[in-house]
Amino acid sequence: MAPRRLLQIAGLSLLVILLLASPAFAHHPFGMGDSAALTPLQGLLSGIGHPLLGPDHLLFLLAIAFIGLQRPRAWVIPLLAAGLGGSVLSQFIPLPDAVAPWAEALVSLSLALEGLMALTVASTSWLLPLVALHGFLLGSTIVGAEPTSLFTYFLGLLIGQGALLFVVTNWSKTLLERLGSQGQRLGAGIWMGIGMAFAWVALID
């Protein structure tokens, strides 16, 4: 178990370094600029890349692997639907600039809540509203886009998140078998620490 712990601690250190060294993606990945100027192709690429290049969104999806869900693959479609619902809702309820840091902090704290799910302290039913919250913030970056670009952005979100969720849920059983209960608890603690660190950075940045 010792080498595995060292590997996990090294991974956590790398994540912290990347967090501190990399600027946040304020709008869209790949330097695509404002939403109103996005072409349909850029909307698609941004939708695919946004949840995968944002560390809090990416880690949230990856953490699903070690929560210990029963029939994890059965969660893929409900999670995608909840995330898309949050993104659509964001087009009708704008996110005020003053509230944005607090919303980002809540998204980051969702990682900590996933750690509590892995420890069976919190119910896994929280996953659906949490992924809807992630979807809301992902959707808020595309407000004002032309309808076709908006559609391709949502399609990109489904493709990017769907592919990752498919891999994560198929890998979940193998990962938990390799980690064991002690490794799962350690992973939960690491994820909780990352979530709280992200939330702190979101509020003081």
HELIX and SHEET records of a PDB file:
HELIX    1   1 ALA A    2  ALA A   21  1                                  20    
HELIX    2   2 PRO A   29  GLY A   31  5                                   3    
HELIX    3   3 SER A   35  ALA A   37  5                                   3    
HELIX    4   4 PRO A   40  LEU A   53  1                                  14    
HELIX    5   5 PRO A   55  ALA A   63  1                                   9    
HELIX    6   6 ILE A   64  PHE A   66  5                                   3    
HELIX    7   7 PRO A   72  TRP A   75  5                                   4    
HELIX    8   8 VAL A   76  SER A   90  1                                  15    
HELIX    9   9 ALA A  100  ALA A  118  1                                  19    
HELIX   10  10 THR A  124  TRP A  126  5                                   3    
HELIX   11  11 LEU A  127  SER A  140  1                                  14    
HELIX   12  12 PRO A  147  ILE A  204  1                                  58    
END                                                                             
